[in-house]
């Protein structure tokens, strides 16, 4: 055990700036002289830590049991979820604090130690003293010889960590396979994104670019209500936005399997950059390059959306096209790869 007089920062009264700082004579606490009181205090501290763990478990139960949203759990006119979560998590933190205070007041060493401050960098002697102080504190806290307190504290803190993990569920449901698919499907018309006008290849000029969307965004059901609206509409728009360009058929270098993905020089690509997801429509007619305004990623649309410059790591996805009986552009399937920036689960 490290004694107080071993610390060089605690000097004799003759060399101290203040010979008598006015501290009262040290008096032992009941737990210092009575082993029964010491054990009783140890059990009290462990009880506080145990109650903290119980409150954290009640927090998790409240999170799972009390409903929020359109049909919340209500008693006496108040929703139960928020009060229950606040009370249980608050008590869990409070009980750990109370237990720690009781531990410090009744069981940790209470000898007065003075350390005089010195300007500039610490000397090696100061560093040695710091290590000695830390060792003394660890020794006087009794954490090594009080396994009941140590283990109950570790248990309470460990269980408390479950609370933020559970609260992370409020960030929203996991996307599942939604990142791999868009709303495009076989036979869906490609229309202009402003007014939903269908597009005919014959009406496009060579070098022209049109911002497009699926026709379902503009369709209504039998009651006159939009088939897709609100949050769902915005979510689908974020993935399904496309650009339609027209170039000379002889300029197109279609990859194997993509020979029939265009119609008379008309090709369709995702509007979402594969770097960080910015919308792109800066079109260079002569080079057939598509430039992202955010970080200058450049894609060659005549060569299957290949990256020719910038930080994007993969080509911009292409949507296979055909025409319906009326001569309007339609998709023949969804994109064959995820649109937008890369993500962890993407193979």
C-alpha positions as MATLAB code, in Angstrom:
seq = 'XXXXXXXXXXXXXXXXXXXXXXXXXXXXXXXXXXXXXXXXXXXXXXXXXXXXXXXXXXXXXXXXXXXXXXXXXXXXXXXXXXXXXXXXXXXXXXXXXXXXXXXXXXXXXXXXXXXXXXXXXXXXXXXXXXXXXXXXXXXXXXXXXXXXXXXXXXXXXXXXXXXXXXXXXXXXXXXXXXXXXXXXXXXXXXXXXXXXXXXXXXXXXXXXXXXXXXXXXXXXXXXXXXXXXXXXXXXXXXXXXXXXXXXXXXXXXXXXXXXXXXXXXXXXXXXXXXXXXXXXXXXXXXXXXXXXXXXXXXXXXXXXXXXXXXXXXXXXXXXXXXXXXXXXXXXXXXXXXXXXXXXXXXX';
ca = [
       0.000    0.000    0.000;
       1.264    3.486   -0.857;
       1.403    5.803    2.146;
       0.645    9.485    1.980;
       4.149   10.467    3.082;
       5.602    8.703    0.028;
       4.258   11.410   -2.305;
       6.844   14.082   -2.945;
       4.135   16.694   -3.508;
       3.132   16.413    0.148;
       6.019   18.130    1.849;
       6.757   18.875    5.474;
       5.145   21.777    7.253;
       8.432   23.723    7.210;
       8.585   23.795    3.367;
       4.887   24.240    2.593;
       3.659   27.687    1.459;
       0.981   27.477    4.158;
       2.190   25.700    7.274;
      -1.324   25.240    8.691;
      -4.020   25.215    5.978;
      -6.721   25.004    8.659;
      -7.852   21.451    8.015;
      -9.590   19.836   10.994;
      -8.059   16.828   12.673;
      -8.834   13.698   10.740;
     -11.568   11.594   12.349;
     -12.248    8.003   11.254;
     -15.663    7.146    9.860;
     -17.820    4.347   11.303;
     -16.947    2.200    8.298;
     -13.241    2.694    9.015;
     -13.431    1.165   12.494;
     -16.522   -1.082   12.382;
     -16.322   -4.047   10.027;
     -20.079   -4.642   10.289;
     -20.762   -1.044    9.221;
     -18.311   -1.470    6.368;
     -20.098   -4.586    5.110;
     -23.469   -2.883    5.499;
     -22.301    0.093    3.447;
     -20.924   -2.252    0.802;
     -24.310   -3.958    0.524;
     -26.041   -0.583    0.272;
     -23.839    0.480   -2.630;
     -24.368   -2.835   -4.415;
     -28.141   -2.443   -3.879;
     -28.119    0.937   -5.622;
     -26.235   -0.565   -8.575;
     -28.622   -3.519   -8.709;
     -31.667   -1.226   -8.669;
     -30.078    0.750  -11.516;
     -29.817   -2.407  -13.600;
     -33.462   -3.184  -12.801;
     -34.545    0.288  -13.948;
     -32.662   -0.160  -17.213;
     -34.491   -3.439  -17.811;
     -37.781   -1.632  -17.089;
     -36.758    0.981  -19.662;
     -36.416   -1.761  -22.261;
     -39.751   -3.302  -21.240;
     -41.451    0.113  -21.476;
     -39.944    0.686  -24.900;
     -41.356   -2.610  -26.154;
     -44.753   -2.540  -24.383;
     -45.979    1.056  -24.510;
     -47.001    2.013  -28.045;
     -46.573    5.358  -29.801;
     -47.855    6.696  -33.089;
     -51.433    6.439  -34.290;
     -52.554    4.147  -31.440;
     -50.474    5.081  -28.384;
     -50.837    3.506  -24.974;
     -52.811    6.105  -22.952;
     -53.790    6.231  -19.276;
     -55.556    9.189  -17.594;
     -55.249   11.132  -20.814;
     -51.465   10.826  -21.005;
     -49.332    8.715  -23.282;
     -47.325    6.291  -21.168;
     -44.328    5.776  -23.420;
     -42.412    9.017  -22.869;
     -42.954    9.272  -19.064;
     -42.054    5.613  -18.583;
     -38.903    5.855  -20.691;
     -37.806    9.080  -19.010;
     -38.496    7.846  -15.480;
     -36.805    4.464  -15.839;
     -33.724    5.740  -17.662;
     -33.431    8.703  -15.294;
     -33.640    6.450  -12.244;
     -31.052    4.090  -13.740;
     -28.568    6.950  -14.103;
     -29.499    8.453  -10.731;
     -29.012    5.189   -8.855;
     -25.560    4.669  -10.346;
     -24.672    8.198   -9.240;
     -26.076    7.705   -5.724;
     -24.287    4.371   -5.367;
     -21.002    5.920   -6.475;
     -21.387    8.816   -3.998;
     -22.130    6.412   -1.148;
     -19.114    4.345   -2.157;
     -16.875    7.403   -2.079;
     -18.246    8.777    1.212;
     -18.301    5.578    3.219;
     -15.711    3.212    1.761;
     -13.060    5.001   -0.246;
     -10.043    6.497    1.494;
     -10.661    9.991    2.900;
      -7.158   11.184    3.727;
      -6.407   14.758    2.710;
      -3.713   15.049    0.067;
      -2.325   18.367   -1.164;
      -0.553   18.844   -4.467;
       0.974   22.188   -5.342;
       0.733   23.323   -8.943;
       3.821   24.145  -10.914;
       3.985   26.031  -14.225;
       5.265   24.465  -17.395;
       5.577   20.845  -18.371;
       5.468   18.196  -15.703;
       8.773   16.826  -14.533;
       9.526   13.142  -14.302;
       9.084   13.435  -10.558;
       5.584   14.815  -11.091;
       4.737   11.987  -13.432;
       5.908    9.473  -10.871;
       3.810   11.201   -8.255;
       0.757   11.071  -10.524;
       1.144    7.353  -10.981;
       1.558    7.004   -7.231;
      -1.611    9.049   -6.583;
      -3.613    6.936   -9.021;
      -2.322    3.774   -7.409;
      -3.176    5.177   -3.981;
      -6.668    6.059   -5.145;
      -7.201    2.586   -6.565;
      -5.944    1.076   -3.321;
      -8.090    3.260   -1.088;
     -11.209    2.783   -3.226;
     -10.984   -0.880   -2.385;
     -12.237   -1.905   -5.803;
      -9.773   -4.784   -5.975;
     -10.849   -6.211   -2.610;
     -14.546   -5.445   -2.866;
     -15.772   -7.746   -5.652;
     -19.431   -7.246   -4.707;
     -19.279   -3.513   -5.422;
     -17.041   -3.937   -8.457;
     -19.202   -6.612  -10.068;
     -22.513   -4.877   -9.294;
     -21.186   -1.611  -10.785;
     -19.971   -3.352  -13.919;
     -23.306   -5.107  -14.210;
     -25.299   -1.892  -13.818;
     -23.197   -0.008  -16.366;
     -23.265   -2.955  -18.760;
     -27.050   -3.238  -18.611;
     -27.348    0.546  -18.935;
     -25.620    0.345  -22.322;
     -28.617   -1.607  -23.615;
     -30.822    1.503  -23.297;
     -29.274    3.526  -26.175;
     -29.081    0.363  -28.254;
     -32.827   -0.082  -27.892;
     -33.447    3.622  -28.580;
     -31.608    3.294  -31.903;
     -34.712    1.530  -33.199;
     -36.364    4.953  -33.420;
     -34.045    5.825  -36.294;
     -36.462    3.845  -38.449;
     -36.970    0.353  -39.817;
     -34.140   -1.437  -41.542;
     -34.307   -1.020  -45.329;
     -34.273   -4.748  -46.079;
     -33.873   -5.174  -49.832;
     -35.418   -1.786  -50.702;
     -32.015   -0.394  -51.656;
     -31.680   -3.072  -54.337;
     -34.928   -2.256  -56.161;
     -36.916    0.696  -57.508;
     -40.536    1.030  -58.581;
     -39.655    0.484  -62.253;
     -41.075   -2.702  -63.750;
     -41.799   -4.221  -67.136;
     -44.247   -2.208  -69.247;
     -44.149    0.977  -67.139;
     -44.078    4.113  -69.259;
     -41.228    6.618  -69.041;
     -42.688   10.130  -68.796;
     -41.398   13.682  -68.350;
     -40.892   14.564  -64.697;
     -42.684   17.941  -64.877;
     -46.117   17.033  -66.218;
     -46.075   13.284  -66.838;
     -46.113   13.550  -70.632;
     -45.242   10.220  -72.330;
     -42.128   10.228  -74.509;
     -41.823    9.041  -78.110;
     -38.326    8.373  -79.488;
     -39.324    9.970  -82.765;
     -40.133   13.245  -80.996;
     -36.613   13.552  -79.536;
     -33.730   15.336  -81.235;
     -30.199   13.912  -81.340;
     -28.311   15.377  -78.396;
     -31.461   16.062  -76.364;
     -31.792   15.150  -72.666;
     -35.105   14.740  -70.829;
     -35.573   14.306  -67.086;
     -37.985   11.439  -66.571;
     -39.957    9.438  -64.019;
     -42.242    6.404  -63.968;
     -45.762    7.139  -65.180;
     -47.242    5.681  -61.967;
     -46.253    8.867  -60.139;
     -48.931   10.713  -62.141;
     -51.633    8.025  -62.110;
     -54.828    7.984  -59.995;
     -57.091    5.215  -58.769;
     -60.820    4.795  -59.436;
     -61.652    7.331  -56.699;
     -59.392    9.980  -58.208;
     -56.745    9.615  -55.494;
     -53.047    9.441  -56.447;
     -51.763    5.888  -56.500;
     -48.618    7.019  -54.691;
     -48.337   10.159  -52.546;
     -46.704   11.663  -49.503;
     -43.640   10.094  -47.969;
     -43.861    6.993  -50.146;
     -43.861    9.146  -53.287;
     -40.761   11.045  -52.183;
     -38.970    7.831  -51.284;
     -39.691    6.242  -54.637;
     -38.792    9.412  -56.539;
     -35.405    9.457  -54.853;
     -34.567    6.101  -56.438;
     -36.532    6.058  -59.683;
     -35.545    9.419  -61.234;
     -33.977    8.960  -64.690;
     -32.573   10.871  -67.630;
     -33.365    9.998  -71.241;
     -30.845   10.966  -73.913;
     -30.703   10.537  -77.661;
     -27.555   10.079  -79.724;
     -26.577    8.609  -83.072;
     -27.044    4.812  -82.874;
     -23.590    4.333  -84.383;
     -21.985    6.130  -81.440;
     -23.338    3.663  -78.875;
     -20.977    0.945  -77.591;
     -23.484   -1.400  -76.030;
     -22.059   -4.028  -73.676;
     -22.839   -7.683  -74.189;
     -26.455   -8.285  -73.276;
     -27.371   -4.615  -73.641;
     -27.676   -4.505  -77.416;
     -31.457   -4.021  -77.223;
     -31.613   -1.719  -74.190;
     -32.075    1.395  -76.347;
     -34.590    2.493  -78.999;
     -33.235    4.230  -82.097;
     -30.373    5.845  -80.199;
     -32.490    6.660  -77.123;
     -30.998    5.445  -73.837;
     -32.163    5.795  -70.247;
     -29.943    6.044  -67.151;
     -30.433    6.654  -63.451;
     -30.306   10.328  -62.501;
     -28.579    9.496  -59.195;
     -24.786    9.722  -59.090;
     -23.056    6.568  -57.861;
     -20.637    8.593  -55.730;
     -22.779   10.188  -52.982;
     -26.198   10.296  -54.650;
     -26.375   13.782  -56.154;
     -28.915   14.334  -58.974;
     -27.146   14.738  -62.309;
     -28.276   16.096  -65.677;
     -25.322   18.125  -67.026;
     -25.098   16.657  -70.531;
     -22.313   17.222  -73.056;
     -23.893   16.415  -76.416;
     -20.700   16.058  -78.439;
     -18.809   13.781  -76.033;
     -21.901   11.961  -74.664;
     -20.577   12.666  -71.169;
     -22.797   13.205  -68.135;
     -21.210   15.419  -65.449;
     -22.183   15.399  -61.765;
     -22.118   18.987  -60.396;
     -21.238   17.924  -56.821;
     -17.797   16.323  -57.241;
     -17.322   16.275  -61.036;
     -17.770   12.555  -61.564;
     -18.152   12.069  -65.314;
     -19.924    9.176  -67.042;
     -19.831    8.156  -70.719;
     -23.458    7.394  -71.616;
     -22.462    6.086  -75.040;
     -20.331    3.455  -73.282;
     -22.780    1.941  -70.773;
     -22.435    4.797  -68.258;
     -18.726    4.100  -67.703;
     -16.864    6.386  -65.277;
     -14.304    8.468  -67.158;
     -13.402   10.942  -64.414;
     -13.976   11.732  -60.765;
     -14.538    9.872  -57.496;
     -17.484    7.701  -58.569;
     -16.520    4.037  -58.257;
     -19.041    2.405  -60.614;
     -21.006    3.226  -63.792;
     -24.336    4.980  -63.566;
     -27.057    2.242  -63.881;
     -28.921    1.905  -67.176;
     -32.654    1.196  -67.508;
     -33.560   -1.098  -70.436;
     -36.102    0.472  -72.838;
     -38.642   -0.555  -75.454;
     -41.765    1.015  -76.975;
     -45.398    0.054  -76.409;
     -48.139   -0.341  -79.034;
     -48.587    3.424  -79.190;
     -44.879    4.089  -79.731;
     -44.154    5.480  -76.258;
     -41.083    4.562  -74.249;
     -41.506    1.881  -71.597;
     -39.150    0.061  -69.270;
     -38.632   -3.639  -69.925;
     -37.599   -4.299  -66.295;
     -36.273   -2.638  -63.182;
     -32.634   -1.569  -63.017;
     -30.443   -4.653  -62.960;
     -28.243   -3.172  -60.203;
     -28.824   -0.865  -57.219;
     -29.028    2.833  -58.028;
     -27.290    5.591  -56.114;
     -24.164    5.457  -53.961;
     -22.651    2.202  -52.783;
     -23.605    0.738  -49.413;
     -22.231   -1.990  -47.137;
     -24.595   -4.764  -48.126;
     -24.092   -4.295  -51.842;
     -22.089   -7.162  -53.291;
];
